[in-house]
């Protein structure tokens, strides 16, 4: 078994951590679990504590992109995901990358404006 040198990589995230990642309420994530059948985090213990894997986080990223960023209704987002699983995943990845690039460019612009 290989040693995991990436200390930032977690196997599971709590519902609070995932909610903070996407600036959502925990209740929104629980609701999405009822609406999107493939979103099923692992539950442990008698209190049914949710543990989200990296795959679950990617599913939430896709749902978040469709519902919160692009403004789809839940039913439309579910239909789009079911009809075009790979294409939706790729679009979500591209949008995430573009948002990151925009943030970096804005920071660079602020630095350049400070030099003038």
trRosetta pair geometry for C-beta under 8 A, 3 or more apart (Angstrom, degrees):
i j d omega theta_ij theta_ji phi_ij phi_ji
4 7 8.0 130 124 -78 93 41
4 9 6.4 -114 179 69 125 126
6 9 4.3 57 108 -7 113 116
9 54 8.0 -20 -157 -71 89 134
10 13 6.0 99 98 -68 135 76
11 53 7.0 -38 168 -123 61 77
11 54 8.0 -81 -152 -23 32 94
12 42 6.9 -74 -117 52 131 121
12 51 3.8 -10 -169 -178 138 104
12 52 6.3 129 -161 60 70 40
12 53 6.1 -42 -100 -84 69 54
13 17 4.3 -121 -174 87 100 129
13 18 5.1 118 116 -53 126 89
13 21 7.7 8 174 -24 158 136
13 51 7.3 132 55 -163 35 55
13 52 4.6 -36 62 66 90 100
13 53 8.0 174 16 -78 82 9
13 56 8.0 -150 45 78 102 115
13 57 6.4 64 25 -69 141 121
14 17 4.7 100 53 4 77 101
14 18 7.1 -148 93 -2 41 86
14 49 7.5 -45 -129 177 90 103
14 50 7.1 103 -158 83 51 80
14 51 7.2 -34 -93 -107 47 56
14 52 7.5 -17 81 17 2 95
15 18 5.8 -56 -147 41 34 109
15 19 6.1 38 154 -23 67 108
15 26 5.0 71 141 -139 116 105
15 29 5.8 179 -155 84 97 148
15 30 7.6 22 -148 -55 142 87
15 41 7.7 177 -79 60 87 168
15 50 4.7 66 -54 66 107 125
15 52 7.1 117 -84 -23 51 115
16 19 5.7 -54 -145 36 29 113
16 20 6.4 28 155 -18 63 107
16 26 6.5 -28 -85 -81 56 120
17 20 5.8 -59 -152 37 29 110
17 21 6.5 38 150 -28 64 102
17 52 7.8 -150 75 45 102 119
18 21 5.5 -45 -151 24 36 118
18 22 6.9 1 162 8 64 106
18 24 7.9 -29 125 55 75 116
18 29 6.2 93 104 -108 120 153
18 52 5.0 48 -60 29 142 161
18 56 7.7 -49 -110 119 148 107
18 57 6.2 -140 -120 -105 105 87
18 60 6.3 66 -177 58 119 174
19 22 6.7 -80 -154 52 27 87
19 23 7.9 38 161 -141 60 4
19 24 4.9 -112 -147 77 71 79
19 25 6.3 -24 -152 166 127 11
19 26 4.9 -63 -65 -74 152 62
19 28 7.4 124 -124 52 98 101
19 29 5.9 -104 -79 -20 89 131
20 23 7.2 26 -160 -77 33 43
21 57 7.1 -9 91 -148 167 111
22 60 6.4 -118 -37 144 152 114
22 61 7.4 -154 -88 -96 120 56
22 64 4.9 -116 -150 -108 134 154
22 68 7.6 136 173 29 108 160
24 28 4.5 -109 178 67 112 138
24 29 6.2 115 113 -45 133 88
24 64 7.2 -113 -50 -108 132 114
24 68 7.7 -112 -84 -66 106 152
25 28 4.6 108 61 -7 81 100
25 29 7.6 -148 98 0 52 80
26 29 5.7 -52 -159 34 42 111
26 30 6.5 41 146 -17 70 104
27 30 5.5 -52 -147 38 37 112
27 31 6.2 41 152 -22 67 104
28 31 5.6 -53 -149 36 31 113
28 32 6.4 33 152 -21 64 104
29 32 5.6 -51 -147 34 33 112
29 33 6.8 42 151 -26 62 99
29 50 8.0 164 127 111 126 167
29 60 6.9 -8 -123 -122 98 131
30 33 5.6 -47 -158 24 35 117
30 34 7.3 30 148 -15 61 99
31 34 5.9 -58 -162 33 39 107
31 35 6.4 22 149 -9 71 113
32 35 5.6 -65 -142 46 37 106
32 36 5.6 -6 172 16 78 112
32 39 5.9 -26 131 90 95 161
32 60 7.1 96 111 -118 157 83
32 63 5.7 97 -155 149 136 159
33 36 7.0 -65 -119 55 20 80
33 39 5.3 -123 -110 107 57 104
33 40 6.8 102 -151 -96 98 47
33 41 7.2 -70 -104 10 127 90
35 74 5.1 -63 -171 -176 151 128
35 78 6.5 -120 158 -68 91 129
36 39 4.3 51 94 6 109 116
36 59 7.2 165 131 165 142 116
36 63 6.1 -93 -40 -93 161 136
36 78 6.1 -155 -97 -104 77 95
36 81 7.3 13 -133 66 114 160
37 40 7.6 -3 171 -45 47 106
38 59 6.5 -151 110 -135 99 142
39 56 6.5 97 -149 -145 74 84
39 59 5.0 -179 -96 129 91 139
39 60 6.9 99 -132 -68 128 73
39 63 7.1 -9 -65 -33 147 148
40 56 7.8 -116 66 -105 35 112
41 50 4.5 58 97 -167 138 97
41 51 5.9 174 169 69 105 39
41 52 4.6 -56 -115 -86 127 63
41 53 7.2 174 -131 2 75 72
41 56 5.1 63 -90 -132 84 161
42 50 7.4 124 74 -160 47 50
42 51 4.5 -32 73 65 98 101
42 52 7.9 -174 28 -76 77 22
42 53 6.9 72 -5 -35 109 99
43 48 4.4 -9 -175 -160 131 72
43 49 6.5 144 -155 64 67 37
43 50 5.8 -33 -96 -93 77 52
43 51 7.2 169 -91 14 25 81
44 48 7.7 131 54 -138 27 27
44 49 5.3 -34 61 60 80 94
44 51 6.1 32 -4 -14 112 124
45 48 7.0 -126 78 -40 73 21
45 49 5.3 30 42 10 120 104
52 56 4.1 -131 -159 93 83 136
52 57 5.7 102 145 -56 119 79
52 60 7.4 -7 -156 -16 143 137
53 56 4.8 106 49 4 67 100
53 57 7.2 -125 101 -3 41 86
54 57 5.5 -51 -150 34 36 115
54 58 6.6 39 150 -21 65 102
55 58 5.7 -52 -151 34 33 112
55 59 6.6 37 149 -20 64 102
56 59 5.5 -51 -152 33 35 114
56 60 6.4 34 150 -17 66 104
57 60 5.6 -53 -149 38 33 112
57 61 6.4 42 148 -26 64 102
58 61 5.3 -46 -147 30 35 117
58 62 6.7 37 152 -19 63 100
58 89 7.5 28 162 -140 111 102
59 62 5.8 -54 -156 34 33 112
59 63 6.4 28 150 -14 66 106
60 63 5.6 -54 -144 41 35 110
60 64 5.9 40 155 -23 68 107
61 64 5.7 -53 -143 37 26 113
61 65 6.4 32 154 -23 61 105
61 92 5.6 120 127 164 94 131
61 96 6.7 -3 -177 -69 126 138
62 65 5.7 -53 -151 32 28 113
62 66 6.6 19 156 -11 63 107
62 81 6.7 100 140 -110 127 117
62 88 5.8 73 -161 139 119 104
62 89 6.0 -43 -95 -100 131 58
62 92 4.5 -96 -104 -52 65 164
63 66 6.0 -61 -150 41 31 105
63 67 5.8 4 164 1 70 117
63 77 6.3 83 -141 158 68 138
63 81 7.6 -13 -85 -66 73 147
64 67 6.4 -66 -129 50 23 94
64 68 5.0 -24 -169 27 66 121
64 69 6.7 62 137 -13 70 100
65 68 7.4 -33 -77 53 9 81
65 69 4.8 -32 -148 35 47 130
65 70 6.3 37 153 -8 64 106
65 91 7.3 161 139 112 146 91
65 92 4.3 -168 9 -119 162 93
65 95 5.7 124 -140 70 126 147
65 96 7.6 -79 -83 -50 126 88
66 69 7.4 28 -14 50 11 88
66 70 5.4 -41 -142 47 35 120
66 72 4.5 -32 165 32 86 135
66 76 7.9 -162 168 105 115 86
66 77 4.0 126 126 -127 134 108
66 80 6.4 177 -135 70 141 137
66 81 7.2 -96 -28 -52 164 100
66 88 7.1 -7 -65 -158 124 117
66 92 7.8 -53 -35 -82 82 109
67 70 7.6 38 -2 54 11 79
67 71 7.6 34 -177 -121 30 10
67 72 5.6 -76 -91 65 46 84
67 73 7.9 16 -124 -174 82 8
67 74 6.6 25 -109 -87 123 59
67 77 5.2 -30 -64 -60 85 159
68 71 7.9 3 173 -70 11 43
69 95 6.8 117 134 159 159 148
72 76 4.5 -135 -171 92 100 112
72 77 4.2 128 109 -63 132 87
72 80 6.8 -76 -141 7 160 141
73 76 4.6 86 55 10 83 106
73 77 6.9 -152 88 -8 39 87
74 77 5.8 -58 -148 37 28 111
74 78 6.3 28 155 -19 65 107
75 78 5.7 -53 -147 36 30 112
75 79 6.3 30 154 -19 64 107
76 79 5.7 -54 -146 37 31 112
76 80 6.2 32 155 -19 65 107
77 80 5.8 -54 -145 37 30 110
77 81 6.3 29 156 -19 64 107
78 81 5.9 -57 -147 37 28 110
78 82 6.3 23 157 -15 64 110
79 82 5.9 -59 -146 40 28 108
79 83 6.0 20 159 -15 65 114
80 83 5.9 -62 -142 42 26 106
80 84 6.2 -39 180 40 65 101
80 88 6.0 122 137 -88 96 132
81 84 7.4 -91 -133 62 16 61
81 85 6.2 49 177 -101 62 63
81 88 5.3 -105 -108 68 60 171
82 85 7.2 3 -136 -61 17 89
84 87 4.1 -39 166 49 112 118
84 88 5.3 121 101 -28 88 93
85 88 6.2 -64 -149 35 20 108
85 89 6.5 19 157 -18 60 109
86 89 5.7 -55 -149 34 32 113
86 90 6.4 28 156 -17 66 106
87 90 5.8 -55 -147 37 31 109
87 91 6.3 32 155 -20 65 106
88 91 5.7 -53 -147 36 31 112
88 92 6.4 33 155 -20 64 105
89 92 5.9 -57 -153 34 29 110
89 93 6.5 29 151 -18 64 106
90 93 5.6 -54 -150 36 34 112
90 94 6.3 33 153 -19 67 106
91 94 5.7 -54 -147 37 32 111
91 95 6.3 30 156 -18 66 106
92 95 5.8 -54 -146 38 30 110
92 96 6.3 32 154 -20 63 106
93 96 5.8 -55 -149 36 29 112
93 97 6.4 28 154 -17 64 107
94 97 5.7 -56 -149 38 31 111
94 98 6.2 31 153 -19 66 108
95 98 5.6 -54 -144 38 32 112
95 99 6.3 35 155 -21 65 103
96 99 5.8 -53 -149 34 30 111
96 100 6.5 30 152 -17 63 106
97 100 5.7 -56 -151 37 32 112
97 101 6.3 32 152 -19 67 106
98 101 5.6 -52 -144 37 33 112
98 102 6.3 37 154 -22 65 103
99 102 5.7 -51 -148 34 31 113
99 103 6.5 34 152 -20 63 104
100 103 5.7 -54 -152 34 31 112
100 104 6.5 30 151 -17 65 106
101 104 5.6 -55 -149 38 33 112
101 105 6.2 32 153 -18 67 107
102 105 5.7 -56 -145 39 30 111
102 106 6.3 33 155 -21 65 105
103 106 5.8 -53 -148 34 29 112
103 107 6.5 29 153 -18 63 105
104 107 5.8 -55 -151 36 32 111
104 108 6.3 32 151 -19 65 107
105 108 5.5 -52 -146 38 33 114
105 109 6.3 38 153 -22 65 103
106 109 5.6 -50 -147 34 32 114
106 110 6.6 35 152 -20 63 101
107 110 5.8 -51 -152 33 33 112
107 111 6.6 34 149 -18 63 104
108 111 5.6 -54 -152 35 34 113
108 112 6.3 31 152 -16 67 106
109 112 5.7 -55 -145 39 32 109
109 113 6.2 35 154 -21 66 106
110 113 5.6 -52 -144 36 31 113
110 114 6.5 35 153 -23 62 105
111 114 5.7 -56 -155 31 31 115
111 115 7.0 33 149 -24 62 102
112 115 5.7 -51 -156 25 38 114
112 116 7.3 37 151 -23 64 101
113 116 6.1 -53 -157 25 38 111
